[in-house]
Amino acid sequence: MLNVLYEDNHVLAVEKPVNMPTNEDDSHDEDLLSLCKEYLKETYHKPGNVYCGLVHRLDRPVGGVMVFAKTSKAASRLSDSVRRHELKKEYLAVIDGIVPQAHGTFIDYLTKNEHTNMVSVTDEAHGKKCILHYDVLQVKGLRTLVHITLETGRSHQIRVQFASRNLPLVYDQRYSSHPGKGQIALYAFRLTFPHPTKKEPVTVEHLPPQKDPWDAFEISL
């Protein structure tokens, strides 16, 4: 069932469920782009293929807010906004450990191994520059809830930048040395983008599900 968060004639913003691919992959599991197309086809009784433009992605294990384009013009303008870093992504994450500073900025150069799909920190000559800003929201026990704003949207960026500082995300099966069993504690809770025709900013929000590890914290918009 598709959870529609915002919709008009040009854009469709929805909640991406955790562990659902953004678009079709080798697993052939149900994907979000296909769900959006089916929703548009059924809601508006459209015959044949339905247009739905994919302009950004979330890693498969990560849930949260995504926006799709309902027209090719909207897709072109939203894609331009992504290239100009005008599409602002904000995340919540639960860190396995105590983040020492209340606020901070991480700047790293990351490289991706296409064979293993693993990302690692490297030097300026061999990697792509990645920048994120974070604010500590709450600390419970040995876990920290942080609010993250990305300046760059690289694959696995948040996970690697924190893990490389011995602050892995809770239940990160790929980058934590002791992940435990659970769903990775990373959620794209807020997305702000220039509307493709009105040009005014649109903000769409949705909170992570209130279950482990999120339910240990008091989270509100």
N, C-alpha and C positions, 0 to 999 in steps of 0.2 A: 504494500500500500504506500503510495507516494505521499510524503508530507510536504504540501505546498506552503511556503512561508510568505511569498510575495509574487504577484503576477500582474502584468498589464499586457498591452498589445505587442510589446517589444521584448520583454524579458520574463524569464521564469526562474524564481529562486526557490530551492528546495533543500530539505535536509538529506544529506548523503548518509545512509546507514553504515555503521561500522562493518568492516569486512566485505563490503560490496565494491567491486571494481567500478571506476568512473565510466569506462567504456569497455567494450568487449575485448577480452584477452584470451590467452591460450586455454584458460580454465573452462571457458564457455559458460561460466556461472552467470546468473542474472546480473545485469549491469545497470547503472543509473541512467545513462543516456537512453538506453532502450526503454526503460520505464517512463522517462519523460516523453519520449515520442509516442508511446502507447497512451499516456495520459492525454496528450494533445489530440490525438486521433479520436479517442472516445469522447472527450469533453466537447469537442467542436465538430464532431461527425465529419472528419476529413477523410476523403477517399485516398487510396494509394499511399505513397511514401509521405511522411510528415517531416518538415524541416525542423531541426533543433540543433543549434550550433554549440559545440563544445569549445569554450575559450580558456578554461583553466582546469586544473586537476587537483585531486587529493590522493595521497597514498591509500592503497586498498584498506589497510587496517584502521585508517583514521576516518572518523565521522565528522559531520558538521555542515555548515552552510556552503552551498554552491549556487552559481548563477549560470543559466543557459540562455542563449539567444533564440528568439522565436522567428527572426527574419535574418536574411543574409546581411542587410544593412546594419542591423544591431550587432551581429557577429563581428563584422569588420570594425565597427567603432569600439566594441568591448575589447577586441584583440589589440587595438591600438592603445587602449587604456592600460592593458596588461603590459605592453612593451614600454610604455612611459611610466610604469610603476604607479599608476593612478588607482589601481585596484588594490585596496588596503585589506590585508588579511590579518585577523587577530585570533589568537589561539589561547586556550587554557591547557595547562599541562600539570601533571603531578610528578614531581621529581623524587627519585629514590635517594634521599639525602637532604641535608640542610644547605640551602643556597646561602653562601656567606654574606653577600651584599644585597641590600633591599632593592636596589635598582642597578641595572648594568647593560652594557652593550658587548656583544660578542662579534668579533671580526675574524674570519678564517678564510682560508683558501681550500676548497674541497674538490676532490676528483672522484669519479665514479668508475668502478670496474664493471664494464658492460657484461662480462661473463658471469660474475657472481652477484651482480646487482647490489654490491656493497659500496658505500661511500666512505671516504677517509680524508683526514686532514693532510694537506701537503703544503708546498711552498707556492709563492706567487707565480713562479715560472710555469708550474704544472697544474695549477688549479684555478677554479673560478671563485671570485671574491663573493663572500656570503656575509651578510650583516643582519643581526636581529637585536632587538631591544626587549628587556624583560623587567617586570616589576613583581616582587614577592607579594602575594595577597594574604596567605595564611600558612602557618606551620602547625602540623599535627603530628606529634611523635617524631619520627625520623623522616617524615615526608613533607614536601613543600609544594603548595599550590602557586603557580606562577601565571602571569598574563604576559603573552608574547606578541610582539608586533614585528612582522618581517619587512625588511627593506628589499630583500631579494628572495625569490621563491625557488630555491634549488631542491632537487630530489633529496629527501631524507635530511634536509638541512637542520631542522630543530633537533632531531634525534641525535645526529652526529655532533653538533656543536655542544650540546649539553653532556653527552656521553664522553667526549674527549676531555672534559674537565672533571671526570669521575662523578658526574651527576646525571646518570642515565634516567630516562623516563621509566616510570613504574610499568612493569609488564612489557618492556620492549624486548621482544624475543630475538631481535637481530643485533642490537648494539649494547645490551646489558650483559654483564658477566654472570648475573644471578637474577634472571628475570622473574622467576616464579610463574605461576599459571594465572592468566587473566588477559583482559583486553587492554592493549596499549593505552596509556592515560594521556592522550593527545586529542584535542577536539577543536575544530575550527568554528568558534562560537559567534564570530561577528565578521561580516563582509560589507565593505563600503566601496561603491563604485559610481562613476559619473553616469547618469542615465544616458543611453545612447542617442536620444532625441531631445530630451528636455535639458540635458547638460547639468542639471542639478544633482547633488549627491544623493544616493539611495543607500540606506543602511539596513541590513537584515541581520537579525540575531536569533540564536537558539542555544539553549543551555544543554550541556551533556546529560546523559541519562543518570538518574540518581541511584547509582549502584556502585559497587566496589570498583575503583577506589574513590570515586567522586563523592560518595555519600558521607565520607568522613569530614567533609568541608561544608561550610555555609556559602553557597554560591547563588548569586542573584545578578540580574542585568542592571 
